[in-house]
Amino acid sequence: MSKEAKISIGLLIFPVIVSALLILPVHEEYTTKGNIEPVTELGVDGSVYFTYVQSGIVENYIDKYYLDYLYEDTEYYSLNDYEYDYYTTDYEEDVQYYKEQTIVNAVNVTSGEGPEQENQNRITEIIQEASEYYGDSFGLMIAIGLLEEDLNKDYSQGGSLVMGKDDVYEVAKAAPNSKIIAVHMEAVNHWALSREDLKNFSQEKGFDFSLMIPIDGESYKF
């Protein structure tokens, strides 16, 4: 066989080999960061922002190269057969369920004694607005945005989201059936209120039963 014939055969075979490698099965989970979005994108009249995590599975190297092209800092994790079966059957349904529950909890915890139908309408509206956002990591920001909306507050003013004792009291009044956990107290960079002062204030205003002020290293189980 001549040298030219060998080169021609090689040129024909090479794309076939590359294509076969690209579609070789690879079962991996991927995660990548979404954009930072204002809660107004979810129909909430607040000043805070949320971010979200995009996740899913790749099944070959073409998928991986495409994701690396679209996103920066994409991470991959190998899946065993059981995990892969879960991702291809129940995963999307579970993700949607947890996202909806996150929104339900955010609305209910900030609605106080609002009418049940009104709460349900708001939940439906936010779920619809959140349809294009993946995951369930934005519940806290939705809750803060709803509080801003309800209390006519803007926690972005002054360059700080640190709440004072009066802010905590307003939250307690707006969500009387909730437990409030005051964290990051007495930190060097934002020690505007001590644990003792907040405790005494809550007793004075009569909402100490709903307020929990953990000491450093303390945790709670619910």
Buried (B, 14 or more C-beta within 10 A) or exposed (E): EEEEEEEEEEEEEEEEEEEEEBEEEBBBBBBBBBEEBBBBBBBBEBBBBBBBBBBBBBBBBBBBEEBBEEBEEBEBEEBEEEBBEBBEEEBEEEBBEEBBEBBBBBBBBBBBEBEEEEBEEBBEBBBEBBEEBBBBBBBEBBBBBBBBBBBEBEBEEEEEEBBEBEBBBBBBEBBEEBEBEBEEBEEEEEEEBEBEEBBEBBEEBEBBEBBEBEEEEEEEEE
